[in-house]
Amino acid sequence: MTEADILQLLNQHEWKDVEFKQAQKAVPKSAYESVSAFANTEGGHLVFGVKKDGSDFDVVGVIDVDKVQNDFLTTLRKKEKISNIIEVKEGLEQSEGNNLLIFYIPEAIRADKPVYLNGDIKRSFLRKGACDVKCSDEELKRLLNDASKERYDGNTLDYDIGKCFSSNDIAWYRRQYEGKAGNRNYAGLNDEGRWHDRTVCDYNLMQTWTAIMEWYYRFAEVPFEVDPKTMQRRDQPVDYVAFREAIVNMLIHQDYSDHTRKPVIQNYSDLTRFWNPGDAFASVSDLLEPGEKETRNPLIVTAFRRIGFSENAGWGLRDVFSSWRDLGHGPPELINDKSKKAFELILSEDILLSEDQIKFQKTIDVAPVMKQKIKTDVHDGVHDGVHDGVHDGVHDGVHDDLNDTEKKILFACKKTKSTSELLEELEYTSRTRNYRAALSQLIDNGLILMTEPDKPRSKSQKYIISEKGMEILSNFKEPND
């Protein structure tokens, strides 16, 4: 760990992945609560030698380094003190001439959770914000369910099929299954025999799926498009793939043992939010990588895969990212909250790319994991190629294409403006489609800059006119107040 790394830890104060303890001569008891919390959540750093005084932190240093370090590491290997041996990474660093002991506590594997203290499972902790919080009974139950060797969500339940699925539900699934190339035809079996050979789940997913899709089509944008080969009209919404995979993920990856919370889909004018109880076992970055992942409800995953849904071994998030990218939207937001045992996917409909940029992006095949860089990377390429080719240069053509809203935004952003300040100056009561399109176009053309380009949806985001924007603006007369 470098001095810069140490300063970064100290400057960020305490949050979910770092905790400071004074520990000059002895290890405080609260340090072990932090170990339990980090191990049960997402891991984090424990720093000895820093004194907390309210919201301030003073580097006081560890005086008896050998004793403190040995006592701490030895205790972490005592089963009577902590339920699982924690393999920490330790380091001795210096800051302001003082010794600091820095320990990285890794997240425990699913089967080892909950990690608890003093042989008492009720002394299990989770990291929430900057605090170590004792697990509630419900939180303990979720950790224990996930740790079970005999997966509760991987067993066939002995339920009366007639009470779970209607004949129409079974017929629907059968049509989907037998219509997929390579699947067996069950025409010679009755429904009972066929379903004993198949996956049985404790909730009627067939009715849920059809109901959600009917709901989705009520607000989906269905363009008029004709297939050039068949000359038949295509009625599939442009965002169908992204929504389908998001809905499938929500249905098959939730924690069905959690009877206190229900999954939620919320559709707004500018975004759609998918939330379900049960976190993903893999990290967000791993979910976007190719290859099979450990999933919840493996039998339900198999059932959906057999009818062509949920490819990629049960996680269709790469398809969501790829499809959403191709539509020119900003990157989907994934929140895998291990402390609350919940998963959230947000599809924002902010338009970050014009049609010309989308075409250019497809030619360079930008990977989903690089989506956060599309705005800057593609922007440079667009000005070097597509933009110059289509508009014949910024100085020769862009100013002729600006509409009244874009001109007003340019004049308003001569001084740094937040979204609320922009809306007030333009006399808009909300972020209308016209406003969003105009602002996105200006950003795409490099006429408006974001103060936080790496976090386009940040609450503190502001906008300022660029040098190119100022040059373009010189061609127009400022509107009267």
C-alpha distance (Angstrom), angle and dihedral (degrees) to the residues before:
residue distance angle dihedral
M1 . . .
T2 3.80 . .
E3 3.80 128.1 .
A4 3.80 87.6 -106.1
D5 3.81 89.8 56.3
I6 3.81 90.9 51.5
L7 3.79 91.9 48.9
Q8 3.77 89.9 49.0
L9 3.82 90.7 54.3
L10 3.80 91.5 48.0
N11 3.79 94.2 45.5
Q12 3.77 95.3 50.6
H13 3.83 90.3 57.6
E14 3.79 115.9 -154.8
W15 3.76 120.4 -26.9
K16 3.77 137.7 142.4
D17 3.81 94.7 -59.3
V18 3.82 103.5 38.2
E19 3.83 134.2 52.7
F20 3.82 127.9 179.7
K21 3.83 126.6 -149.0
Q22 3.80 129.4 -177.8
A23 3.85 94.0 -139.5
Q24 3.79 95.8 156.6
K25 3.82 96.4 155.2
A26 3.81 105.8 1.1
V27 3.80 140.7 22.1
P28 3.82 112.2 -101.1
K29 3.82 117.2 -130.8
S30 3.81 90.4 -122.5
A31 3.82 89.2 65.7
Y32 3.80 89.9 72.9
E33 3.81 90.9 51.8
S34 3.81 86.8 56.3
V35 3.81 89.7 50.4
S36 3.82 90.4 53.7
A37 3.82 91.4 46.2
F38 3.81 95.0 49.2
A39 3.82 92.4 44.9
N40 3.81 92.2 50.2
T41 3.80 94.7 46.0
E42 3.82 126.6 30.6
G43 3.80 104.8 -47.6
G44 3.80 126.2 -106.2
H45 3.80 149.5 179.2
L46 3.80 124.4 -75.0
V47 3.82 112.0 -160.9
F48 3.83 121.9 -163.6
G49 3.80 119.5 -161.0
V50 3.81 101.0 47.3
K51 3.81 121.5 109.2
K52 3.77 120.0 -148.5
D53 3.79 118.3 -143.4
G54 3.79 107.5 176.6
S55 3.79 105.1 -64.0
D56 3.83 92.4 -17.8
F57 3.80 126.6 91.5
D58 3.81 125.8 -154.6
V59 3.80 124.1 -167.0
V60 3.81 103.6 -131.3
G61 3.80 98.4 158.0
V62 3.80 132.8 -136.5
I63 3.81 109.9 -79.1
D64 3.82 101.6 -168.6
V65 3.80 98.6 38.0
D66 3.82 98.9 169.6
K67 3.80 94.9 48.2
V68 3.81 95.6 45.8
Q69 3.79 93.6 46.1
N70 3.81 95.3 45.4
D71 3.81 93.6 45.8
F72 3.80 92.1 50.0
L73 3.81 97.4 45.9
T74 3.81 92.9 43.4
T75 3.80 92.5 51.7
L76 3.79 91.0 50.8
R77 3.81 88.0 62.7
K78 3.81 95.6 51.9
K79 3.80 113.1 100.2
E80 3.80 91.6 -158.2
K81 3.82 89.3 59.6
I82 3.78 101.5 38.8
S83 3.80 128.0 17.3
N84 3.82 96.9 -130.9
I85 3.78 132.3 30.3
I86 3.80 106.8 -106.4
E87 3.80 115.6 -147.1
V88 3.79 100.7 -152.3
K89 3.77 128.6 -177.4
E90 3.80 110.3 -128.6
G91 3.78 132.1 -166.6
L92 3.82 138.8 176.5
E93 3.80 112.8 -140.0
Q94 3.77 136.6 165.7
S95 3.79 131.0 -130.1
E96 3.80 125.3 174.6
G97 3.80 88.4 -9.0
N98 3.82 93.1 -56.7
N99 3.79 128.9 116.4
L100 3.79 116.5 -114.9
L101 3.81 124.9 -169.5
I102 3.78 110.1 -150.8
F103 3.79 120.6 -169.4
Y104 3.79 126.1 -175.2
I105 3.81 111.6 -149.0
P106 3.83 109.7 -159.3
E107 3.78 123.4 -146.2
A108 3.81 110.7 -96.8
I109 3.78 118.6 -118.1
R110 3.78 115.7 -99.0
A111 3.83 94.1 -104.4
D112 3.84 91.9 55.3
K113 3.80 95.9 53.6
P114 2.94 133.7 141.8
V115 3.80 97.7 47.7
Y116 3.82 105.4 -161.5
L117 3.81 139.7 177.3
N118 3.83 136.1 -115.5
G119 3.81 94.3 2.8
D120 3.81 91.1 -67.5
I121 3.81 113.6 119.3
K122 3.79 89.3 -161.5
R123 3.80 87.0 67.3
S124 3.79 90.7 73.6
F125 3.78 116.8 128.0
L126 3.81 138.0 -159.8
R127 3.78 129.1 -158.1
K128 3.79 111.5 -119.3
G129 3.78 114.9 173.0
A130 3.81 107.0 -49.4
C131 3.82 94.2 -23.6
D132 3.80 137.8 89.4
V133 3.80 105.0 -135.7
K134 3.81 125.9 -168.8
C135 3.81 111.7 -118.1
S136 3.77 117.4 -104.2
D137 3.80 119.6 -133.3
E138 3.81 90.3 -100.2
E139 3.80 92.4 49.9
L140 3.80 90.8 49.3
K141 3.78 90.3 50.6
R142 3.82 91.4 52.9
L143 3.81 92.4 49.7
L144 3.81 91.6 48.3
N145 3.80 92.9 47.3
D146 3.80 91.2 52.2
A147 3.83 91.3 47.1
S148 3.79 95.8 52.1
K149 3.81 113.7 118.8
E150 3.79 90.3 -148.0
R151 3.76 98.0 58.6
Y152 3.80 111.2 -134.7
D153 3.80 89.0 -154.9
G154 3.82 92.2 52.8
N155 3.79 98.9 59.7
T156 3.79 129.8 94.8
L157 3.80 109.9 -119.9
D158 3.80 122.2 -133.1
Y159 3.82 95.9 -127.9
D160 3.78 131.3 142.0
I161 3.82 103.2 -97.7
G162 3.80 90.9 -150.2
K163 3.80 90.8 61.3
C164 3.78 93.3 48.7
F165 3.80 103.5 41.5
S166 3.77 133.3 25.3
S167 3.80 120.9 -139.6
N168 3.82 88.3 -104.3
D169 3.82 90.7 55.2
I170 3.80 92.0 51.4
A171 3.81 91.5 44.9
W172 3.83 90.1 51.9
Y173 3.80 92.8 52.0
R174 3.80 91.0 44.9
R175 3.82 91.8 53.9
Q176 3.79 91.0 49.5
Y177 3.80 92.8 47.1
E178 3.81 98.5 44.8
G179 3.81 91.1 43.3
K180 3.80 91.6 62.8
A181 3.78 114.5 91.2
G182 3.81 114.6 -106.6
N183 3.81 97.5 21.3
R184 3.81 122.8 123.0
N185 3.79 121.8 -103.3
Y186 3.80 112.7 -123.7
A187 3.79 97.4 -169.2
G188 3.81 90.9 124.2
L189 3.82 95.2 55.4
N190 3.75 129.7 75.6
D191 3.79 120.0 -125.8
E192 3.82 94.8 -98.1
G193 3.81 93.8 52.4
R194 3.78 92.8 44.2
W195 3.80 93.6 51.7
H196 3.78 94.1 46.9
D197 3.80 84.7 60.5
R198 3.79 90.7 49.3
T199 3.76 139.2 61.1
V200 3.81 116.4 -74.3
C201 3.81 119.6 -160.5
D202 3.78 132.7 -171.8
Y203 3.80 96.1 -119.2
N204 3.79 131.4 54.3
L205 3.78 98.7 -110.0
M206 3.82 92.7 168.9
Q207 3.77 94.2 64.6
T208 3.79 90.5 40.8
W209 3.79 92.2 52.2
T210 3.81 94.9 49.2
A211 3.81 92.2 44.6
I212 3.81 92.4 51.2
M213 3.80 91.9 48.0
E214 3.80 91.6 50.1
W215 3.80 87.8 51.0
Y216 3.80 91.3 47.6
Y217 3.80 93.8 52.2
R218 3.80 90.1 55.2
F219 3.80 91.2 69.5
A220 3.83 102.5 20.4
E221 3.78 118.2 114.5
V222 3.81 107.7 -119.4
P223 3.83 111.0 -169.6
F224 3.78 123.4 -154.1
E225 3.79 104.6 -110.2
V226 3.80 133.3 157.7
D227 3.81 123.2 -148.6
P228 3.84 104.6 -125.2
K229 3.82 91.5 -147.7
T230 3.80 100.3 48.7
M231 3.83 98.3 20.8
Q232 3.80 86.3 -135.9
R233 3.78 122.9 136.0
R234 3.81 116.5 -104.7
D235 3.78 113.3 -139.7
Q236 3.79 100.4 179.3
P237 3.82 113.6 123.2
V238 3.80 114.4 -114.9
D239 3.81 92.1 -119.7
Y240 3.81 95.5 42.6
V241 3.83 97.0 115.6
A242 3.81 94.1 50.4
F243 3.81 93.0 47.4
R244 3.79 94.1 43.0
E245 3.80 93.3 53.5
A246 3.82 92.0 42.8
I247 3.81 90.9 52.3
V248 3.81 92.8 45.1
N249 3.80 91.1 50.2
M250 3.79 91.0 50.9
L251 3.80 93.1 49.8
I252 3.78 99.6 45.9
H253 3.81 102.4 34.0
Q254 3.79 101.4 50.9
D255 3.78 124.7 109.5
Y256 3.81 103.0 -107.3
S257 3.82 91.5 -174.1
D258 3.81 89.0 67.2
H259 3.80 103.0 91.5
T260 3.80 95.2 170.6
R261 3.83 97.7 67.3
K262 3.77 133.8 45.4
P263 3.82 130.5 -156.3
V264 3.79 116.5 -102.4
I265 3.80 135.0 -156.0
Q266 3.79 114.5 -168.0
N267 3.80 121.5 -174.4
Y268 3.81 119.9 -163.1
S269 3.78 132.2 172.7
D270 3.82 91.7 -97.7
L271 3.83 104.9 26.5
T272 3.79 146.7 13.6
R273 3.80 121.4 -138.3
F274 3.82 125.0 -155.7
W275 3.81 115.8 -167.9
N276 3.78 130.2 173.1
P277 3.82 137.8 168.3
G278 3.80 112.4 -105.8
D279 3.81 126.3 59.6
A280 3.79 124.0 -124.7
F281 3.81 114.2 -98.5
A282 3.82 90.5 -138.3
S283 3.81 125.0 62.8
V284 3.81 119.8 -101.4
S285 3.81 91.9 -107.7
D286 3.82 91.2 51.1
L287 3.81 91.5 49.6
L288 3.80 89.3 62.0
E289 3.78 93.7 50.8
P290 3.83 120.8 91.0
G291 3.79 119.5 -104.6
E292 3.78 136.9 64.6
K293 3.80 120.4 -52.2
E294 3.77 132.3 -163.4
T295 3.78 106.8 -100.8
R296 3.75 140.3 -174.3
N297 3.82 119.8 -107.5
P298 3.84 96.8 18.1
L299 3.81 93.4 -175.2
I300 3.79 92.3 53.8
V301 3.80 89.2 47.7
T302 3.81 89.2 53.7
A303 3.80 91.6 49.0
F304 3.79 91.8 54.0
R305 3.80 93.5 44.0
R306 3.80 90.9 54.3
I307 3.79 90.7 62.4
G308 3.81 94.3 46.0
F309 3.80 99.7 -94.9
S310 3.78 126.6 118.9
E311 3.78 102.2 22.7
N312 3.82 120.4 -179.4
A313 3.81 93.2 65.9
G314 3.76 94.7 -59.3
W315 3.82 101.1 -43.6
G316 3.80 115.4 94.8
L317 3.80 95.3 174.7
R318 3.80 93.1 114.0
D319 3.81 87.4 56.4
V320 3.81 89.7 49.4
F321 3.81 91.7 51.7
S322 3.80 93.3 44.0
S323 3.81 94.8 47.2
W324 3.81 93.5 44.8
R325 3.80 90.1 48.3
D326 3.80 91.8 52.0
L327 3.81 89.1 55.3
G328 3.81 89.9 57.2
H329 3.81 96.0 -113.0
G330 3.78 127.7 139.3
P331 3.82 118.0 -94.2
P332 3.82 116.6 -73.1
E333 3.80 113.5 -107.7
L334 3.82 117.8 -123.9
I335 3.81 121.9 -164.4
N336 3.80 115.3 -174.9
D337 3.82 101.7 -177.3
K338 3.80 107.2 -168.6
S339 3.81 93.8 176.7
K340 3.82 92.6 56.1
K341 3.82 93.3 32.6
A342 3.79 92.2 -128.0
F343 3.80 139.1 125.3
E344 3.79 127.2 -149.9
L345 3.80 133.8 -174.0
I346 3.81 121.6 -171.4
L347 3.81 122.6 -167.0
S348 3.79 108.5 -163.6
E349 3.79 116.8 -162.6
D350 3.79 95.6 -150.7
I351 3.80 107.3 136.5
L352 3.80 109.5 -129.6
L353 3.79 98.9 163.5
S354 3.79 132.5 50.4
E355 3.82 121.5 -137.4
D356 3.81 90.1 -98.6
Q357 3.80 91.3 51.6
I358 3.78 91.4 48.7
K359 3.82 89.7 54.3
F360 3.80 90.5 48.5
Q361 3.83 91.6 47.5
K362 3.81 91.1 54.7
T363 3.81 90.8 53.9
I364 3.82 91.3 57.9
D365 3.83 94.8 40.7
V366 3.81 98.4 -135.9
A367 3.82 110.3 -154.7
P368 3.83 119.8 -123.0
V369 3.80 93.2 -117.6
M370 3.79 88.7 58.4
K371 3.79 93.6 52.8
Q372 3.79 93.2 108.1
K373 3.81 87.3 64.9
I374 3.78 97.0 48.3
K375 3.77 93.0 96.1
T376 3.80 95.9 56.4
D377 3.81 100.4 29.3
V378 3.78 97.1 45.7
H379 3.79 91.5 39.8
D380 3.80 90.7 63.3
G381 3.78 90.8 46.4
V382 3.77 92.3 48.3
H383 3.79 92.6 54.1
D384 3.79 89.8 47.3
G385 3.80 95.3 46.9
V386 3.77 129.0 -6.1
H387 3.81 97.3 34.4
D388 3.78 93.6 47.9
G389 3.80 91.2 45.6
V390 3.77 96.9 48.7
H391 3.79 101.8 36.1
D392 3.83 99.0 29.1
G393 3.77 92.6 -124.1
V394 3.78 133.8 -35.2
H395 3.77 95.8 -99.8
D396 3.80 94.7 46.6
G397 3.77 100.4 43.4
V398 3.80 119.9 8.0
H399 3.78 96.3 76.3
D400 3.83 90.1 55.1
D401 3.81 90.4 56.3
L402 3.80 99.1 50.5
N403 3.79 115.5 114.1
D404 3.80 124.9 -148.2
T405 3.81 94.2 -93.9
E406 3.80 92.3 51.7
K407 3.79 90.8 49.5
K408 3.82 91.4 50.3
I409 3.80 91.2 50.3
L410 3.80 91.4 50.0
F411 3.81 91.8 52.2
A412 3.81 91.3 45.0
C413 3.81 92.2 51.6
K414 3.79 95.0 57.8
K415 3.80 79.0 101.5
T416 3.81 122.3 39.8
K417 3.80 109.7 -87.6
S418 3.79 134.9 -172.9
T419 3.80 120.7 -142.5
S420 3.80 92.5 -99.3
E421 3.81 91.4 49.2
L422 3.81 91.1 49.4
L423 3.80 92.6 49.6
E424 3.79 91.2 48.9
E425 3.80 92.4 50.1
L426 3.80 91.6 48.1
E427 3.84 89.5 45.4
Y428 3.80 92.5 -122.2
T429 3.80 120.0 147.4
S430 3.81 94.0 -156.5
R431 3.80 142.8 7.7
T432 3.79 96.7 -79.9
R433 3.79 123.3 -166.4
N434 3.82 88.6 -108.7
Y435 3.80 91.6 53.5
R436 3.82 93.8 46.6
A437 3.80 92.7 48.2
A438 3.80 92.4 48.5
L439 3.80 94.7 48.6
S440 3.81 92.4 45.7
Q441 3.81 91.4 50.3
L442 3.81 91.4 51.6
I443 3.80 91.5 49.3
D444 3.80 91.4 46.5
N445 3.82 90.5 53.1
G446 3.79 92.2 48.5
L447 3.79 93.6 -115.8
I448 3.80 94.9 116.9
L449 3.81 124.3 41.0
M450 3.80 128.6 -155.1
T451 3.80 118.3 -132.7
E452 3.82 88.5 -141.9
P453 3.83 105.1 33.4
D454 3.82 93.3 166.5
K455 3.81 90.4 57.1
P456 3.83 105.7 41.9
R457 3.83 92.6 170.8
S458 3.82 95.9 46.6
K459 3.81 115.3 137.7
S460 3.81 89.1 -132.8
Q461 3.82 93.1 51.2
K462 3.82 115.2 137.0
Y463 3.80 135.1 178.5
I464 3.81 133.4 -134.8
I465 3.79 132.6 178.1
S466 3.83 116.2 -104.9
E467 3.79 128.2 -135.5
K468 3.80 89.2 -100.3
G469 3.77 88.6 50.9
M470 3.80 90.9 52.7
E471 3.80 90.4 51.4
I472 3.80 90.9 51.1
L473 3.80 91.0 45.1
S474 3.80 90.8 58.7
N475 3.81 87.7 71.2
F476 3.80 92.1 63.4
K477 3.76 136.6 65.4
E478 3.80 114.1 -124.0
P479 3.81 110.9 -109.2
N480 3.80 116.8 -110.4
D481 3.80 118.1 -103.8
